[in-house]
């Protein structure tokens, strides 16, 4: 695995909204950190049954697959934004309304679908 440790972004490189997220990222080689998180997530989710993955703490709450779907949607939005920024695209970036997007999302029907993609 390659090693990337470009350091933390300067405060003027992101809006204050994202400061809390950035503050939660540990110092170190970001690729190693991401691999460790991926391995830990897989170990946590792989043993879950379909019933466990679809359970809701309350009827109004999202189930685990919906939460994972939301995270995946967000990662795809951020990856697309990063691509546009890296290519110097001057067009304004569209917003991301999580509630609207989540309401239209069709979650997979079993944890193995999500977990298999992390193996």
C-alpha positions, 0 to 999 in steps of 0.5 A, a space after each residue: 500500500 502506498 503511503 500518503 501523509 500530506 498533513 491536515 488541510 489549512 482552515 482556509 481550505 474548507 468551510 467551517 461546517 466541515 471542521 468537526 469532521 476534519 477534527 475527527 480524522 486521526 493524524 497519520 498515513 491516511 491510506 493506512 487509517 482508511 484501510 484500518 477503518 475498512 477492516 474494522 467496519 467489515 469485521 463489525 458488519 459481516 456477522 449481522 443477519 438480514 433481520 439485524 441489518 433491517 431492524 429499526 430502533 424506533 419506527 422513525 429511525 433509519 435501519 443499518 442499511 439505510 445508514 450505510 446507504 447514506 454514508 455511501 451516497 455522501 462518499 460518492 458526492 464528495 468523491 465527485 466534488 473532489 474530482 471536479 476540484 482536481 480537474 479545475 472545473 470552474 462550474 459551481 458544485 451542486 448541493 446535496 440534500 440528504 433528506 430528499 436523496 435518502 427518501 428516494 434511495 432503495 437500500 439493498 435487502 441484506 447486509 451481505 450486499 454491503 459487506 461483500 463490497 468491503 472484502 
